[in-house]
Every structure is written in C-alpha cells, then in structure tokens.
Amino acid sequence: MLQDELAMLRLEIDTIRNQKQEKRYCEDTETEKEKNDSLQNAIKLNEVTLTNAVFQSSGQLNVVTTENTMLNSKLQDEKLNRERLEAKLQSYRARLATAIQDRDQNQASKRDLELAFQRAKDEWCHLQDKMNFEMSNLKDNNEVLSQQLSEVESKFNALEIELQYTRDALREKTLALEHLQRNPKQTQVNKYMGKHESLEIIQLKSENMLLREQLDDAYSRVECKEKTIIDLKDQVQVIVRMVRVAGEKRALLLREKNKELINKCKQIMERLVVF
C-alpha cells in the first residue's frame, strides 16, 4: 500500500511538474507569436515603402527616356537646319559666281565682290566647322546619356530582382517561423514527457532566435536598396539638367550664327544687284 501511494505521489508530482512546464512553454510560445505578429506588420509596412520607391524610380526612368527622345529630336532638327543652311549657302555661292563672271569688265567691283565672297566663304567654313563641332558634342552627350540611362535601367532591374528575392526569402522565413511555433503546440506533451525535453526547448528557442536575426538582416538589406534607389534618382536628375542646359545654349548659339551669316549673304546680294 505504501509503495502504491508513493508511486501515485510521484505520478502526481510528475504531472504537476509537466503541467507547469507546459504552461511555461505555452506562455513562451504566445510571446513568440506576438513578436512574430509585430514582425509581420513591419514587413508589410516595409514592402509598401519599397513598392512606392520602386514606382517613383520607374517614373524617373520614364522622365529620362523622354528627355533622351527630346534630345534626339533636337539633334535631328539641327541636322535639318544645317542642310537647309548649306543649300542656301550653295545657292548664294552659285549666284555670286555667276555675278562675278557677268561683271568681268569692272575689275574693282570684281575684286570687292571677290573679297566679300571670300569673307562670306571663310565665315561659312568657320560656321560649318563650328556646327560640325557642336553636332559632334551633341552626339557625344546623347551617347553618354544613353549609356547612363542603360546603366540606370540595369541597376533598377537588378534591384527589382533582388527585392523580389528578398520578399520571397522573408515569406519563407515567416512561414518557417509559423510552422515552428505551430508544431510544438501539437507535440508539446510528448516532448515534455521525454528524456530530452530541455534540449528540445533550447533548440526551439535557438531556431526562433536565428529566424529573428535573419529577418533583421533582411530588413537591413531592404533599407540599403531604398538608399541605392534614391541615389540613382539624384544622379539621373543631375544628368538630365546638365544635358538640357548644354543643348539649349548650343542651339541658341547656332541660331544666332545662322542669322548673322544669312544677313551677310543678303548684303552681298544687294551689292550685286547695285552693280
């Protein structure tokens, strides 16, 4: 009888101890669940922020593409203006040559016209060289901008791929953490009744801690990606401003030079009419 009572007491003591351990484990699990919920909320908020940043970067890339298209159009317009100016100058040269041949008898006027023609020719050659130089600069700037745009697009695509990979990794870690928290609830009684109950608890806590560290590391990488996107946006804005200002200045200079040369050619033609 005494041995039976002792056995029952031992059983009751073991039961009470197991119940206490089970209660403590449930409390630990509930705490981990609350922490996981907090991490889930932070992940969702961070994903929204990243999505907005990616959207803004996409808009900035569209702006750069539009600016590049405008520069190409301006370059084409400058080519057309140059061709028209060359056609006009060629016509003036032909008319001057005809006038010189018709007035061979007036040597003084012929010399004056030849000098005026030579000056106009020199100015035209100088302007043509300058136009070629400006067109070359515009082409070089356009190529540089296109290359930089390609680099920005490559970086942007790489960031999108890495961002998707990070999201997938976060999702897998979150699912693993949830599974880890649900699985002990289903088998906790058997684990606590075994000889290795303490080792199981330590292992679970260690796995939870590892998952939390991995999530923190993922958040750090996401923040780094956000800073990289912002830096890319700033670089694109600087490039667009520089190219736009340079193109406007060069176009204005070419228009002024064209007007001056046309006026000089008109003056020469008026003198030819007088003679």
Protein Blocks (a to p, Z undefined) as FASTA:
>chain_A
ZZmmmmmmmmmmmmmmmmmmmmmmmmmmmmmmmmmmmmmmmmmmmmmmmmmmmmmmmmmm
mmmmmmmmmmmmmmmmmmmmmmmmmmmmmmmmmmmmmmmmmmmmlmmlmmmmmmmmmmmm
mmmmmmmmmmmmmmmmmmmmmmmmmmmmmmmmmmmmmmmmmmmmmmmmmmmmmmmmmmmm
mmmmmmmmmmmmmmklmmmmmmmmmmmmmmmmmmmmmmmmmmmmmmmmmmmmmmmmmmmm
mmmmmmmmmmmmmmmmmmmmmmmmmmmmmmmmmZZ
